Amino acid sequence: MLDDASAPLRRLLLVLLLIGLLGSATELVLLKHYENGWMLVPFAAIVFAVLAAVWRLAAPGARSITWLRVAMLPLVIGGGLGVVLHYNGGLEFQADMDPTLSRWQLFWKVVRMQAPPALAPGILVQLGLLGLIATYRDPLGRERSAAGSSAVHVPSPE
């Protein structure tokens, strides 16, 4: 195993990531965020990310780092998509409530709404970036490239 002085910090970042993911999932359940297919996207992204983070903590290595990086992408993309969906839902609602609002007034009404909170899905983006930061320049992630393989290999089920 490589000597990595940043390993304790990486573990702490992953624990913080897990706390944030589990907290976000809990909040989504409490808010009953499962009424349609789009509302299930954050749950899928969170489950994938939790599994990858636990794997990285339990079995540090090039494969677990690669999978953690891959698992952060749905969080970042899904969180960004969630912001757009929440904003558009709020925009439609506010425009129907008061069609006389200017674009600027409408924007401020939407971003200040509590349901749906337009910026709330941004937490998934933040958590995804936190997970990516935890893998930044990880010496274990360079094991594979040092062995001469630069391609990403999908682990086979064993």
N, C-alpha and C positions, 0 to 999 in steps of 0.2 A: 504494500500500500504506500502511496506517495505521502510525503510529509507535507501537510497543508495547514499552515497556521490559521487560515481563515475557516477551517472546518467547523469550529464551534459557532462562529457567526452564521455560517450557512445553515446549520441545524436550527439556530434560533429564528432565522428568517423563515424556514420551512414550518416551524411550529407556529409562528405568527400567521403565516399563510393558512395553515389548517384552522386556526382559531377564527380567522376572518371568513373562511369558506363555510365552516359549520355555523357561525353566527348568521351569515347571509342566508343559508338554507333554512335555518330556524325562523328567521324573519319572514321569508317567503311562505313557509307553511302557515305561520300565524296570520299572515295577510290573505291566506287562501289563494295564492298565486298559481292556480292550476285549473282555471276554468276553460282554457282552450289550448290547442297545440303550441301556439307561440309562447304561452306562459310556462310551458314545460322546458323550454330551451335552457334557461339558467340552471334548472335542476340537473339536466344531463351534463352540462359543462362543469358544474360543481362536483358531481360524482366522479367524473373522469379526472378532474384535478386532484381531488382528495386521494383517489387510488394511486395516482402517479406520485404525489408528495409522500404518501406513506411508504410506497416502494422505495423512493429515493432515500428516505430516512432509514428504512430497514436493511436495504441492500445497496449501499453506495457503489456506483460503478458507471461506466460509460452508457450502458443501455438505460439504466434508470434516469440518468440525466437527460438523455435524448427524449425519453418518453415524457419526462416532466416538462421539457421545453415544448413538445408537441401538445401536451395537455393544457398549456397556458394559452395557446392560440384560440380555442373556442371561448375562453373567458374574455379575452380582449375583443374578439370579433362579436361574440354574443352580447357583451356589455355595450359595445358601440351600437349594435343593432337595437338593443333595448332602449337606449337613450332616444334613438330616432322614433321607435314605435311609441314610447311613452309621450314624447313631444308631439307627435302627429295626433295621437289620441286626445291629448289635452287641447291641442289647437282646434280640432274639430268641435270639441265640446264648448270651448270658450267662444268660438266664432258663432255657433248656434245660439248661445246664451245672449250675446250682445254683438250683433252684426255691425254696429256703428264704430267698433274699436278700430283704431289705426293699426298698422302692422307692428309698430313699436309697442303700443299699449297691449296688443294681443300677445306679443312675445313675452313681455314682463308678466302678464297674467299667467301664461302657461308655465314659465319656469318657477313661479311661486306657488303653483298648485300643489295640493297635498295628495290628490288622487286623480290620475296617476302622477307620482312624483317624477318629473321629467329627467332629473339627473341621477336618480337613485341607481339605475343599472350601471352607472359609472364606477361603482365600487367593484364590479367584476373586472373592469379594465384595470383598475388599480391593483387588485389581487393578482391578476395575470402578469402584470409587470413586476410585481414583487416576486413571483415565482421565477420569472426570467432573470431577475437580478440575483436570486439565490444560486443560479447556475453560471453566472458570468465568470469567465476565466477559471472555472473549476478544473483543477489539474486532472481529476478523474475523467472529465469529459474529453480530455486530449489523449487518453490512453489508446483509443481506437485509431486516431489519426497518426499517432506515433508508431503504431503497428503497421502502417502502410495502407489502411483502408479509409478512404475519405467518403465512401457512400454510406448512407443511412441504412441500417439493416433492421428489418422488423423481426422482433424475437418470435420464434416459433413456439406454439404452445407445447409444453412438455408434460 
